[in-house]
């Protein structure tokens, strides 16, 4: 996605096509037995104003595998907070 962006193209992950999985498979020539998980539409952006995303630092959102505890230095969140 970064390489596409560097070339003036936009892309996004989507699984919305799974609502019509059989039609997508027929249109794209996906053989039976292949599990569809994501579609990556690509296109040129028109008059897009792109800027860095506003997000929390990784230490605030990363968790140890199998744990709800934050990494050292990160804030601890409860399960209820995570699903809100």
Secondary structure by P-SEA (a helix, b strand, c coil): caaaaaacbbbbbbcccccaaaaaaaaacccccccccbbbbbbbbccccccccccccccccccccccccccccbbbbccccccc
